[in-house]
Amino acid sequence: MTAAPETVERESRLRALQRFLTDNPVVILVLVLVALFVVTEVVNRHQVGEPFVTWNQISTTLLVAAPLGMIAGGQTLVMLTGGVDLSVAYTATAAAFAISWQGTNGTLEGILAGLLVGVVIGLANGVGVGVFRVNPLVMTLGTSSVIFGLLSIYAGQAFEKRIPDVVTTLGRERFHTYLPANTLLWAAVAAVLVLGLSYTGYGRMLFAVGDNPLASRLAGVRVWQVLVAVYVLCGVLAALGGLLLVGFTNNPDLSLATSYLLPSVAAVVIGGTSILGGWGGYGGTILGVLILTVLGSLLTLLDAEEWERQVIYGSIIIVLTAIYARATRSD
Amino acid sequence: MTSATVTAHEYRGVPAWRRNLRLHGWTIGVWLVLLAMVPYWRSLSQQSFEFDIQALAIDALPLCFAAMAQAVVVISGGIDLSVGSLMGLMNVISAKHMIGMSFREAILFSLVILLLSALAGGFTGLVITFTRIPDIVVTLGMLFVWYGVGLWVMEIPGGGAPQQFYDLALGSIGSTQVPGAMVIVFAALVVLWLPIRWLRPGLSIYAVGSNRNAAYLSGIGVARTRVGAYMLGGVFAGLAGLALTATAGIGDPNSGSIYTLNSVAAVVLGGVSLLGGVGGLIGPIAAAYILTLSKTILLIRGTDPNYAAVYQGILIILVVVIGGLLSRKTHR
């Protein structure tokens, strides 16, 4: 090649920048989040005549984002292993019903019942995927149709409901005006997930199984146990998401978490976790959740309709996966 | 070479009937299961045989086409999670525009619908082959895109079609007792699938599905074949959407949602391996009737319809689990 030295240098600098951004997608995500805040601010000033970025609004953003953050946390773990859990939305709804149903017997019973629902559904998914090696999508679609059927039976019957006070406090209260209680729980869970993925043996195993299940099996990893555990974790996190949601609305209904399914996948994909497994982490997902929440406020400001949201989220999944796939392939 | 799935030398010196039995054993088995269910169903039912068969054929019509759509794509080595929402989209488009039409116009408009859904399926295939991201991700995204477009076309259920259009699916053929809905399914099979299956494109679909690299090295246009399979899948999804319009009488953006999972179950039960390259469309048709009939039997026995949906969901999971185990065994 007879390119001039300067262009070569510029090209290599460009390549270095590209590599830096590929290795640190968080940088881009933060920029995107800031840009979204700016756009929303401009639109809000234009339409309402008030600034959008206020402490109150940021606090509300966190409050709205926390349930999605929980559900997307489980989704991140599952997607790291190369799977996907399409039953998270109905798991969250089922947990919400269990909480309000057993809440009549006591606070602890209610919360435990909700978490137990998450464990049972996760166990069913995990056994199907890990032991019988059913395609995760098919398995979780199947369980979600069963959960929905059962829910529509029991939700139709009148039963006494009581949502424990702790749950409503957790779901909607704010400390010191600006610090939502659910964000504290989310922060704790996030710390466990981020640290656990990096520093525990199980965390590393998730990446290994997602990257190459055969190699991990040959290296002595009991792949099926890892998979069962990850779906159980995902079920529990979805149940926690359902807990926060029912605490917020104070009334369980069948469509409580339905609108969280697609964003939970989209948030993980935006966060740079590969849907093929073995690559990513929860840090990116947190930013993905915040980006989607701000995008949601922006779409509400712009009076976007439900169909536009569906199309936008669906397109985001495809376009971003394509971009990430291209970026990681060029290495 | 009647099938791309089994190499010829394996069967050298084996009588033809045994060879056929091994090739088509699963399909024959599924049809036998369906036939075996009929006497039990008849013993429960109070209605005449003709009435029952007619009701079953109408009930199963959308699922039959959805299963065929899924089968073509799965045989080519992909999976299409957007089948259900594409069906729903075609359902609302047809119901929205057909309501004031004459029968002739409605039939012509059906062709437009099939063209649209072929283009939609082809678009999905193009996105998959161009971006090279896995089928599952793209079709998951398209699931929501088509659903969103469906909501845009028609937010709340409504619309309709001319009476003769309904009669196509709800009536019988002439003065006989043969249900129109069943004839349509087999007509679509004979007209749309068998010519392709027996000619070059069909062979390519099986080859690409069973081993993409080997197919590429043998000079088959892999990308072209896969896009073609998604287009054909789109045509069947369009037929399924029209079937929804004809059997339900209206358009409903949510109407297709259960069909994604049910079509996958029908395909697995019908002997198509999710790994690609194995199976046909005749098996999944029988499986669609079995799944519909199992729900009908539960309802006749007085099961709460919601419970029937739950049992059907459990049955589907079991089918997929067992099918997965069996296909793993035969692939070793």
Interface residues (C-beta under 8 A of the other chain):
Chain A: V84 G128 F132 R133 V134 N135 L137 V138 M139 L141 G142 T143 S145 V146 F148 G149 L150 S152 I153 G156 L262 V265 I275 L276 E305 E306 W307 E308 R309 Q310 V311 I312 Y313 G314 S315 I317 I318 T321 A322 A325 R326
Chain B: I79 L81 V127 T131 R132 I133 P134 I136 V137 V138 L140 G141 M142 L143 F144 V145 Y147 G148 V149 G150 L151 W152 E155 I258 T260 L261 V264 A265 L274 D304 N306 Y307 A309 V310 G313 I314 I316 I317 V320 V321 G324 L325 R328
